[in-house]
Amino acid sequence: MAASLEKTLISVWRQVLVEEVRTVTLESGSYPVGCTSRSKLCQVDFRFENQMLRGLEQNPNTGSRWAELARAGKKVMQFLDRGRYVANVVDGRVNFYGRKQ
């Protein structure tokens, strides 16, 4: 049975920011964790069903409310689809952008 998007995002977040692995392992394969060149933030590109997504550690040095949480010690990861922010995970909880709760 395929994992849901929510479970996949939490798994990526946990592996990268909690377990600090060098390779994320999902049903769709294994994906290396890298760092951004400027800010040294963790990032990983991975496949979910037919789309490629990117998980990017939240930069605490920005003015967003997510950065404020990161500065306060929360583990925050943003997720992008073709350069567009689609969700984030904060301390194991998924928040989707553009969806009514």
C-alpha positions in Angstrom: 0.0 0.0 0.0 1.4 3.4 -1.0 2.0 5.9 1.8 -0.1 9.0 1.9 1.5 12.4 1.1 1.1 13.5 4.7 2.9 10.4 6.0 5.7 10.8 3.4 6.3 14.4 4.3 6.5 13.5 8.0 8.9 10.7 7.2 11.2 13.0 5.2 11.1 15.6 8.0 11.9 13.0 10.7 14.7 11.4 8.8 16.4 14.7 7.8 15.8 16.9 10.9 15.4 14.5 13.8 17.5 11.4 12.8 19.9 13.5 10.7 20.4 10.8 8.1 22.5 11.3 5.0 20.1 9.4 2.8 16.3 9.5 3.0 14.6 6.1 2.4 11.0 6.0 1.1 8.9 3.4 -0.7 9.9 5.2 -4.0 13.6 4.9 -3.4 16.6 6.4 -1.6 17.5 10.1 -1.9 20.7 11.8 -0.8 20.4 14.7 1.7 22.4 17.8 0.7 23.0 21.3 2.0 22.3 24.6 0.3 25.4 26.4 -0.7 24.7 29.8 1.0 22.9 29.0 4.2 23.9 25.4 4.7 20.3 24.3 5.2 19.4 20.6 4.7 17.5 19.8 1.6 16.4 16.6 -0.2 14.7 16.0 -3.6 12.4 13.0 -3.6 9.7 11.3 -5.6 6.1 11.0 -4.3 3.9 9.1 -6.8 4.5 11.0 -10.2 5.9 14.2 -8.8 9.3 15.3 -7.6 9.3 17.3 -4.4 11.9 19.1 -2.4 12.2 19.2 1.4 14.0 22.3 2.6 15.0 23.1 6.2 13.4 26.4 7.2 15.9 29.3 7.2 15.6 30.8 10.7 17.1 34.1 9.5 14.0 35.2 7.5 11.0 37.2 8.7 8.3 34.5 8.4 6.3 33.0 11.2 7.9 29.6 10.3 11.4 31.2 10.8 10.3 32.5 14.1 9.3 28.9 15.1 12.7 27.7 13.9 14.5 30.3 15.9 12.5 29.1 19.0 14.0 25.6 18.5 11.2 24.0 16.5 12.2 21.7 13.7 10.6 23.2 10.5 10.8 21.9 7.0 9.2 23.4 3.9 8.1 21.3 0.9 8.1 22.5 -2.6 6.7 21.2 -5.9 8.3 22.8 -9.0 9.5 25.7 -6.9 6.1 26.4 -5.3 5.6 25.9 -1.5 3.0 23.3 -1.0 3.3 22.3 2.7 5.5 22.3 5.8 6.1 20.1 8.8 6.6 21.7 12.2 7.6 19.3 14.9 5.9 16.4 13.2 2.7 18.2 12.2 1.9 18.8 8.5 0.4 22.1 7.3 -0.7 22.3 3.7 -0.8 25.6 1.9 -4.0 26.5 0.1 -6.2 23.9 1.8 -9.0 24.8 4.1 -8.7 23.1 7.4 
